Amino acid sequence: MILEIIFGVFILIEGYVIWNLNKKTELLEGWVEDFTQRVQIVQNELKEVDSKGSFESDDEVGTVFKRIEQIINELDNIKGDEINAK
């Protein structure tokens, strides 16, 4: 009888832990999807802003622009690795 009560309590605790972890995982997956979309939007807007290549060709502005592009590409690579890891 006592053993059954202990197993019942463990099952309830395990059920709560699984539910809680599932909820957190879904929240994190939503955040990753949102982050992925934002990186893609920023990358598209950056390409649209410099569609003529005028920022990229300027010396000072071009250096900053290229660094921003590198950072966005690094984020895009991280995003791609995470999606492929699934």
ABEGO torsion letter per residue (X at the ends): XAAAAAAAAAAAAAAAAAAAAAAAAAAAAAAAAAAAAAAAAAAAAAAAAAAAGAAAABAAAAAAAAAAAAAAAAAAAAAAAAAAAX
